Amino acid sequence: MKKKILIIDDEVNIGLLLSRFLTRNGFEVATAITGNSAFETLSNEVFDLVLCDYGLDDTDGREILIKIKENYPTTGVIIITGYTDIKRAVELIKLGAYDYITKPLYPDEILNTINKALETQRALNERSMAPGEAISNVTEPEYNSQTQYIDGKSEVSIGLLKQIQLIAPTSYSVILTGKSGTGKEYVAKTIHLNSLRKDKPFIAMDCGSLTKELAASEFFGHEKGAFTGALYKKIGHFEQANGGTLFLDEIGNLSYEIQATLLRTVQERKVKRIGSTKEIDLDVRIIVATNENLVENINKGTFREDLFHRFNEFSIHIPSLKKRGNDIMVFAERFLADANRELGKNIKGFSEGVKNCFLSYSWPGNVRELKNVIRRVSLLTEGNEIQVGVLPLELANHIRDFDKEHISEKVKPKQAKRKDLKDAAHEAEYNAVLSVLKDVNFNKTKAAKILNIDRKTLYNKIKAIKFLDEQ
């Protein structure tokens, strides 16, 4: 059954664009341009989620949020605004908003936030919570593809899987290290799914975006009326994860003060909601992740050594994509299959030029960057094979730099070995193509136009130049 979303925005064009985008992604969508018309719609239909612009002609997002939570407590709310205001964000989340998103809006961000908000609502319904009781942001996505960042064929990928298989059945706390985009959350999910806790919750929390004002409430929850603006009871992440696994991403970003509070909970394995006198016993496995060197942070005095040792019962380093060799294409094929399903396409594979580019590119954004590139080029591809022409700018620039290196520097005219007229003609063409490429800074479209040939012919000649030494 399709999830129903109400968009409230007095900018008609934005509402229309969002409506079309969400409809294409499988949602049933209604729109309203004022608060009054929104509540008229809400009184006639049940919605799973409301996406509301903060500034409206007849009211604002805060008032709408309060009324929705009072009258339709099972409906999630996401607030959209044109600028960032941390104090306002804290207030809105305390009032029960799932999240707060600033313009400009990015499709992937909107879709990801909506899916997480709907998952939170599902968790609320499963727990049969009383109306007006709130819960922190729950992250329990589908796990059917959780090994796509991990299960490669290279030696480093096999070694990573062995470490996961070793540690998963235990209750050890684990520190996951690695650069951004290497798939640390996927490793954490895989550990959880291969543990004795696999039927219990897996709760993920992004510590990188956690403010000091929100930390205690997010970690431990609060009772209704515990502080100004606490209109509903809220269950914190530790309590949500009880019996299962709590994943704390970007742990190195927590302030020293928050670390001290967290240490007490980790040591005592008890939690107490803000405003409550009741302690709750915890049975939680903790997995943390960081792209920082925590030992260096300890030496700098920005990370607590005692907290580090509490977490560091076992550690796993997630290798960067560049170090996984031919696994790059293994992952690319998987992401292409996902994109085909998402877009309803039947793209068969990648051209040789794209494969060469993928294998030689440095992938600073790691597996996450590869996945995003595959989704983008799949959308742009009209045939059954992904070609170089649809690659994003950073990869196109890489190809240009690669050509400069391999044509300008590594391949030199070989005049000494030319023996006949045919060889001389090849050499003249060779030097002409190379000269034009240099003149236009290796812009192949311009070069093809100057040479009065099409791009395909030019690519063939460049290929011949690159391998001239081997002929």
N, C-alpha and C positions, 0 to 999 in steps of 0.2 A: 504494500500500500504506500502511495506516494506521501512524503512528508509535506505539510502545508506551511508556507511561509508568507507573512504579511510584511510588505515593504511600506514604510511611512517616510515620505520625502516630498517636500514641496517643490523640488526641482524635478519637473515632469520627465525630462530627458534622462536623468540619472535613474529615476524609478523604472523607466521603460527599459533602459539598458540592463539594469540588474534583473528585472523580470525576465527578459529574454535569455540572459545568461543562465539563470537558475532553472528556468523551464527546460533549456537544452540539457541541463545536468540532472534532470529527472525529478524536479520538485514541482508541486502545485503552488502557484504564486498568485497573490492578490496584492493590489496597491491602494494606497490612500495618500492624499496630499495635505491633510490636516489632522490634528488630533481628534476632532469631533467625528470626522468621517471614519477614522481608524476604529474608534470605539463602537461606532454603529456597525462596522463590519465584524468586529470581535464579538458583538452581542448576538450575531446571527450564525457565526461559524466558529469552529474550534481550530486553532492554529498551534502548530508545534513550536514555532519560533517567530519572533518579531524582529525585523531589521529596521531600526529607527534612526533617522537623522536627528542630531541634537537640537538644531535650531529650526523651528517651524513658525509659521505665521501666527497661529493662535495659542501655542504653548511651547514647551521645550521637552527634550528627551528625558530629563529628570522627572518631570511630572507624569509623563507617560509611563515611565518605568514604575513609579510608585503605584499608579492606578492599576497597571497590569498585574503587579505582584499582589495587590489587595484583592482584585476581582478574578484574575485568571492565573493562579499561582503555578499551574503546571505548564505554562507557556514560557519558554526561554526568551531572553531579550539581549540583543547586541546593539550597542549604540555607535553611530557613525558621526564623525564631526570633521571639520576642516582644519583643525589645529590641535596640537597636543597640550594638555594641561594635566600634570601629574596629580594635583590635588583633586581635580574633577574626576579623574579616572579612579582614584581611591574611593571617593564618595560614591560613585556609580556602582562600583563593584560591591561595596558594603551594602548598598541598597538592593543588591540582588542581580545586577546585570552580569551576564556571562563574560562579556568582554567589551572592549572599547577600541574602535578602529579609526585611524585618521585617514583623511583623504590626502593624496589621490588613492583610489581603490585599485588593488591588484587582484585579478581573478583567482589566482592560486591561493592567495592569503584569505580572501573572502570565503572560498569554498572550504578551505581547511578549517577555518574558524567555525563556520556553520556546522560542518560535520562533527566537530568536537562538542559544540553546544548541544546538538541533538543527542550525542552519546551521553552527555551529562544528564539530559532529561530522561533518557532510557534508564540510567542508573537510579535516578530518583524514583521512577515508576517501579523498578524491580525491588527497591528497598521498601516500597509501600510507605513512603514518608508522609507525614501529616502535611496538609496544605500550609504554605507559608514557611516551610522549613527548607533552607537552602543548602547547597552542597558545593564544595570547591570544584574547580575545573577538572573533570575526570578525563583521562586519556586512555581509552581502551579500544584502539582500532582493531580492524580485522588482521589476523596474523598469518593468513594463508600464503603470503609472500615474504615472510620475515627473513628468510635466508638469502634473499636476492642480493644483499649487500655483502654476504659472507661466503656463500658456497661456491667458490671458484675452483679452478683446477691447478693453479700455481702452487708452488711450495709454500709460500707465505700464507695463502688462503687455507691450505690443508693444515698448516700449523695452528692457525687461528681456530679452526673447528675443533682440533684436538684439545686445545685449552678450554674451550667452551664445554666440550663433553666431559672433561675432567672436573671442572668446578661446578657445573650445573646441579648435580644431585645433592650437593652439600648446602648448608645454610650460611656459608662464608659471605661476609661483606666483600664487595669487589670494587676496585677503582678501574675504570676504563679510560685510557688515554689515547689521544690521536687528534689529528687536525680536524677542523670543521668539515663536515660533509662526508666523513669516512664511514658513517653508519653506526655510531656508538649506541644510539637508542635501539637499533635493530639487534645489535649484539645483546643488549640487556634483555630485550623481549625473548630472544632465543634462549638465553640462560633460564629465564623464568619458565618458558614453555617446556623445557627439558628438566625441570625440577619437580620435587614433590608438591610444590605450591601451584602447579600449573592450572588447577581448577579454582584458585583464589584470585583476587584482583591483582592486576598489574597497573600501578598508578604512576604516571610520569609527571614531573614537575620541572619547569624551566626556571632555574635559579637566576639566570642571566637577566631576566626582566622583573625580578622580585624587588619591590621597594621596601625600605625599612618599615614604613607604615603598615604594609600589608603582610609582612613576613609571619608574625605570630599567628594571625588569623588564618593564613594559608596553610601553615604547618599544623596548627593545633585546633583550629576552629574556634567558634565563640557561641555563647548563648544569646538569645534574644535580649536586647536591652543592656548588653555588657558594656557598651560605650555608645556615644552619640552616633546615630545612624545605623546601629545594629538592630534593624527591624525584624530580622529573622534569625533563627538558629542556623549555624553553619558547621558542617562537619569538615575538619581539616584533612590534609593529605595523609598524615600518619594513620588516623583512624580509618580512613577509606581503605588503606592498604593492609589493614590488620588481617593477618593470616596469609598474606601474599607478599608481593614485592613492591618496594617504593624505589623509583628511579629518579635521582636528583641530577639533572643535567646542568653543566657549567657551574659546578660547585665552587670553583675558585672565585666566582664573582660575589659570593656572599660577604657582607661586611663582618668585621671581627666581632661586633656585638651580636649579630645574628648567629654566628658560629658558636658563641658561648651558650646561647639558649639551646641551640641544636644539640650541643654536646651533652647537656644534662638529659635530654630525652633519649639520646642514643645509649648513654650509659645505664640509665635506670629502666629503660624500656617501659616507660609509663608516660601518659599524656593527659593533660588537663585542659579542657576548653577554657578560653578566656571568659571570665564571669562565672565559672563553675567551681565547686569545691570537690567534685568527684574525680578521682583518678581512674584512668582506663588502662588496663594492662595491654601491652603491645607484643605481638609476635610478628615481627616484620623483618624481612630480608632487605637490606639496603644495598643498592648498586648506585655508584656515583660516576659521573663522567666529567672530563675536563680537557680542554685543549691547551691548558697551561702546564708549566712545570711546578707542581705543588711543593716539591722540595726547595726549589729556589724561592717560592713565595714564603715558605717557613723561615728561610734565612733572611728574607726582607722584612719579616714581621707582619705579613699580611694574611697568613693562614696559620691556624692553630696546629701545633705539632701533635697535641693529644687527640684532636679530632681526626687528623690524618691517619694516625695509627689505629683508631677505631674503624676507619673505613678500609685500611690497607691490609686486610687479611689475605687478599689475593689481588693481583693486578694483571690486566691484559692490555697490551698495546695494539691498537687497530692500525694496520699499515695504510699508507696513502695509496690511492689508486695507481699512481705511476709505478709503484713498486710491485704491482701485481701482474706485470707483463701482459701476456695474451688474455688474461682474465678481463681486460678492458672490453674485448669483443664478446666475451661470454656474457658479461653484464649488459652490454649494448643490445645483444639479441633478446635478452629477457625483457629489457625495458621497451624494445620495439614491439614485442608480443603484447605487453601491457597497453601500449599506445594504440595498437591495432584494435584491441578490444574496446578501449575507451572511445575511439573515434569512428569505429565501424569500418575500418580500412583493412586492406590485405596487402600491405607492403612486404615484399619478400626479403629484402636485405639492403646491403650497403654497397655502393660502388667501390672499386679498388682505391680510388682517390680518397674517399671518405675513410676507408679502413686505414690507409697509410697515415692520414691526418690524425685519426683517433689514437693510433699506436705511438705516434711521435709527439703528440701534444702533452703538456705537463700536467693538465687537469688540476689547477690550484684549488678548485672547489670540490675535488674528489668525486665520489660516487654520486653525491647529490647533484653536482654540476652535470655529470654525464646523463643522469636521469632527466634533468630539465632540458638538456640539449636534445635528447631523443624525442621527448614530447613535442618540442617546438618544431624540429625538422620534419617529424611525422605529420604534423598539422599542415606544413607548407608543401609537402610532397604530393604531387598529383599522379605520378606513375606508380610503378611497382618496385622502384629502387630509389633509395635516398642518394642524391647527388651532391657534389661539392657546392653547387650554387645556392643551396638552401641553408648552408651552415651559418651560424651567427658570426658577428664581426670578429670576435676574439679568435675564433678558429680560422676564419678567412685570413686574418693578419698573420696567424701562425703559418699557414700555407705559403704566404708571400715571403715570410722570413726564411722558411725552409727552402724555398726555391732560390732565394738569394744565396744562401749558404752552399747549396748543392750545385747551382749553376755557375755562379760568379767565382767561387773560391775553389771548389773541389774539381770542377771540370775546366780544363784549359785547352785551347786550340792545340792540336797535335800536328804541326806542320811537317815535322821531320819524317813522318811515316807516310805522307801522301805520295802516291806513286803514279796515279793516272788522272785523266780528265774527270772521271766520275767522282774520284775522291776529292778533287779540287772543287767540284760543284757542291758536294756535300759540305765541304769546309766553308765555302762562301755563304751557303744558306745558314749554316750553323752560326757563323759570326754575325750575319744580318739579324737573325732572330734574337740572339743574345744582346746585340747592340740596342735594338728597339726596346726590349724588355727593360734594360737598364735606363734608357731615356725616360720611360714612363713609370719608373719606380715599381716595375713588375706588376703593373695593372694590366691584366690579361685582356680585358675588354678593349682598352685603348690600343694595346699592342696588336690585337687581331684586326682592328679597324685600319691601323697604319699599314699593316702588312697585306691588307685586302684579302684576308682569309677569315673563315668562321672560327669560333672559339674551340670547337672540337678538333679542327685541324691544328690549331695552335697547341692544344694540349698534347696531341700526338707528337708534334715536333719537339716540344719541351721534354717529353718522355724520351725521345730519341737522343736528345742532347745529354740528358742525365746518365744514360747508359752507353754513351759513345765509347768510353774507355774499355768497355767490356766486349765491343763488337770487333 
